[in-house]
Amino acid sequence: MQDQLTALVAKAAAELPTLKTRPEFEAAKARYVGPNGEFTALMKQMGAVPKEQRPAMGKLVNEAKTRLQSLLDAALAQLEAAELQAQLGPAVDPTLPSPDLGPGTHHPLTLVREEMCRILRKVGFTVADGPEVETEYYCFDALNTPADHPARDAQDTFYFPDGARFANVSKKTPDEKYLLRTHTSSVQIRTMLKGAPPIRIVSPGRVYRRDTTDATHSANFHQLECLYVDKNVTVRDLKALLDYIFASLLGPDTKTRFRPHYFGYTEPSFEVDLTARHLPKVKKEWIEIGGCGMVDPTVFEAVGYDSEVWSGYAFGMGLERLAMLLYGIDDIRYFYQNDLRFLKQFA
């Protein structure tokens, strides 16, 4: 039996390094160590070995098994390396100069964000930023979103585990949870808590929601929200600003209209539609673009503002939706695929 083990290992050592494909490897592995393999057959003969010889013979069997396994591992590693090399193609000489791929370009979402900020800066808005990891207070409580609101359900919002700690994001109460912000309205709360009115800010940024990804939805996307707080601010001021924004972004013929809606943060609240006949790939007369309204007095009370003195408006919209309308893009997933064929179109 010792001679048979030695011959089997020698046979494997000669055959396995010559294998070229996965099917060949799997077939050889089955011949050696499969249920009906040659090594398996030799192991079954241990029952016929005299009792006094079994320890020595068992040691030889284990050594042969270890040697066979190392040969199989080496053969598989060789095949994987060959497959990887086939995918990578010919080796690259690092001493050669790199090909000139041309200048880089801005991502379409960056282009839309910067253009929106430029338009708003012209009328006195400043850009404000805030953390993407938030607490329930800044994301919900201070925005007049009750504890039983569906948006606060774990099926809609990404919550961190109870033991999570973030040194740069403080809690208002010990029991509130950390979460990934679902909107950039939390930046508005943080800005109002820092100082007294008047305030005029725009807060673009990434937000997160538990949406199933498809052509028009993503679990992470970008929003742009604005807040204006001063004395004697009215809905007329809000409508005038939105008319100015979309006329500047999409052309002077673009019109907007309000439809009554409900948002916990604002009262009264509206959905904003804009004329869409002149936009690429849009075949509707009007298309919904975002939400807006006058800041609810309850929100002012949460940040220490006197709602009898101050009034304000807020509105928000998705940057992806704006970019899709502006450039005629019909699938939101294009923005995240890093496909140069897509991105080079915005040079």
N, C-alpha and C positions, 0 to 999 in steps of 0.2 A: 504493500500500500504506500510505503514511503517513496518507492520509485515512481508510482503512478502520480503522486502529488507533485513530485519534482518535475516530471514530464509535463504535467498539466500547466504548472506555473511557467515553465520555459516556453510552452506553446503559446500561452497568452502573451508573454513578453515579446514574442516575435510577431504576433498577429495584431494586437490592439493598436500599436503606434501607426499602423499602415491604413487604418480606417479613414474614410474621406467624408462620409455622410452620417447623419443621425440614424437613418434606418439601418445602416450597416452596424453602427454601434449598438443599437438596441437588439439586433439579431445576435450579435456576438455575446452581449451581456446575458441574454437568455440561454445561449449554449453553454455558458460557463457556470452561472450562479442562479439561473432560473429554476422553477420547480422541477423541470426535467433536465437540468443542466448536468454537465460532467462532474463538476465539483460537488453538487448536491448528491449525485449518485455515490460518490466516494464517501461522503459523510454518513450516508445510510449504512455503509458497511461497518461502521464502528460497533454495531451490535454484535458482529461476529468476531471481533478482536478479543483475545483472551484477557481476562480481568487484570492480570498483572501487567499487561502491556498497554492498557488503556491510557494511563497518565502520560506516558511518553508519546503515544500515538495522538492523543488529544492535543498535546503541545504542537506537534507537527501540523495537524489540521488547522489549528488557530493561526500558526505562522503562514501557512499557505493561503488561508482566507484573508489575512491582513495584506499579504503581497498582492493577491488578486484584486482586492479593493483599491489599493494604491495604483495599480495598473489601469483599472477602469476609470478612476478619478483623473489620472493623467491624460488618458485618451479623450475623456469628455472635455477637459480643459483645453486640449489642443483643438478639438472641433469648435468649441465656443470662440476661441481666439481666431480661428479661420473664418468663422461666420461674421465676426465683428470686423475683421479686416476687409471682407468682401463688401460690407456695408459702407465702410469708410472710404474705400477706393485706394488708389495709389498713395504711397507715402508722400508727405509734403516736405520740401527742403526749407527749413526755417531760415536759411541764410539768404533766400531769394527775396526781392522786394515784393510787398503785398500788392495785389491788383487794386487799382483805383476804382472804388465802388461809388464814388461821387459823394457829395455832402449829405449829411443826415437831414431828416425832415421832422417837423413837429407832428405829433399824433393828432388826429382830427378832433379828439376830445379836448386836447390842450388848445388847439386853435379856437374852438368855440368858447372855451372858458376864458381865454385871454381877451377875446373880442367882446364878450359880455362884460367883463370887468372894465375894459377900456370905455365902453359905452356908458357904464354907470359912474365911472370916475368923472366923466364930463359934467355930471349933474351933482357932484359932491359926495358920492359914496366912497367909502374906504373899505379895503379888503380885510376881513377878520377871519381868524382861524381858530380851531379848537381840537381837542383830542378825539380820535376815533373810538377809543375805549371810554365809555361814559357810565354814569350811574343812573338809576331809575329816577332820581330827583331831576336831574338836568334834562333827561330825555323824555320824561313823561309827567312827573308830578308838577313841576313848575310850569308846564305847558297845558295845565288843566285837563290832563288825561287821567280819568279815574282808574282805580286799581283793577276794576273788572272789565276794562275796555279790551276788545279783541286784539288790538295791536300789541298789547302787553303779554299776550299768551306766548308760551314757549314754542308754539308752532309757527309763530310769525317773527319772533325776535331771537337773536343769538345771545344767550346768557352764558356767562362764565360760571364755573363751579363755585359753590359757596365759599370754599377756602381760598379763592383767588385773591391776590393782593397786587395793587398797582400804586407805587409810591407817589407818582405824579398826578393821580386822580383821587381826590379826597371824597369821602362820603358825607352826606348831610346827616344821615341816620345810620346806626350800626347794622340795621336789618336789611337795608336796601342792597340790591345785587349790582354787580358789574355786568355790562353788556356792550355789544358793538352797536354804535349809534344807528338808529333807523332813519334819521334825517339830520340835516345840519341846523335845525331849529335850536338845538342845544347850544350852539355858538351864540345865538341871540340872547339866551338866558344868561350865559356867562358874561357877555358884554354889558348887559343891563345891570348885573350885579356889581360890575367894576366901577361904575360911575353914573352920574346924573345925566338926564337929557340936556340938549338934543343929541340924538344918535342917528346916524345914517350909515349903515354897513351893508356889505354884500359878503356872503359866506359860502364860497364854493368848496366842495370836498366829497370824499368817498363815503358812502353809506352802505348798510348791510341789512338785508331782509331775507327771510326764509322763503324765497320764491323758487319755483322750478324753472330751470333755464330753458328758454325756447327763443323764438325769433324776436320777441318783444319784451322778455323778462330776464333778469339776471339776479343772482343772490347778492352780488355786489355791483354797485353802479355809482353814478355821480349826480349830485344835486347842486343847485345854486339857489340860495335863498337871500332875500333882502328884508331889512327892517328899517323903518323910518319912524322915529318918535320925536314929537315936537308939540308946540301948542297949536290948536286949531287945525290939525290934520284931518282931512275928510276923504270920503270915497272918491270924490272928484280928483283929488291929488293922486290917488292910487291909479285910477283909470288913465290919467294923463301920462304918468310915468310908463305904464305898460304900453300905451300907444307909441310913446317915444322909443322904447326899447326895440319893439318889433319892427317899427318903421326903419330904424337904424340898422337892424340886423338883416331883415328880409326884404326891404324895399319900401318906398314911401306909400305904395298902394295897399300895404298890409293894414287891415283893420282888426280890432279886438271887440269882444262882447263878453258880458258877464252873465252867468246863470247861477241862481241861488243854490247854495250847497251847505254842508255842515262840516266844520272843523272845530275841534275843541279849543284850539288856540286863538281863533278869531271869531268875531261876531259884530256885524254880519259877515258871512263867508260866501265866496263865489268860486265857481269853476271858470277858467278863462279859455275862451275859444278865439281862434284867429282865422282869417280868410286864408284859404289854401289852394285856390285854383292855380296860382302862379308858381307853386312849389313843385319840384320834380317828383314824379311817381305818386302824387296825391290827386285823387279824383273826386274829392269831396269839396263842398262849398265852404264848410267850416270844419276845423279840427281842434280837439281839446289839447291844451298845452301845459296847464298847471293849475294851482289853486292859490287863492289869495283872500284877503279880508282885513277888517279893522281889528287890531289887537284887543282881545277880550280884557275888560277891567280886572278880572280875576288874575290874569297873568301879571298885570301891573302891580297888583297887591302882593303877589309872591316875590317880586323883586324890590318892593319898597317904593314904588312910584304912586303918586297921587293921581288917580284916574279922573278926578275932577279938574285937574290942571293940564295933564298930558294926554295926548291921543296919538295913535300911530297906526301904520299899516304894515303888513307883512305879506310876502308872496314867495312861492317856490316852484321850481320846475326841474325836470331831469335833463342833464346835459346830453345824455345819449339820445334822448328824443329830439332835442334841438338839432343835434348833428345829423340825425337820420333825415329830418325834414330838410335841412339846409343842403345836404349833399346827395339826397336821393338814395340813401342806404336802407335796405329793406330787412336787414337781419342784425340784431344787436350783437350777436356773437362775433361778428367780424372785428369789432373793436378790441377783442381780447385774444385774438389768435396769433398776433405777431407775424402775420403773413406780409412779406415785403411787397408782394404784388398789389396788395390792398393799400398799404401804407405809402408806397411811392406815389400814389395818385394825388397826395396832398402836399407834394413838394412845392 
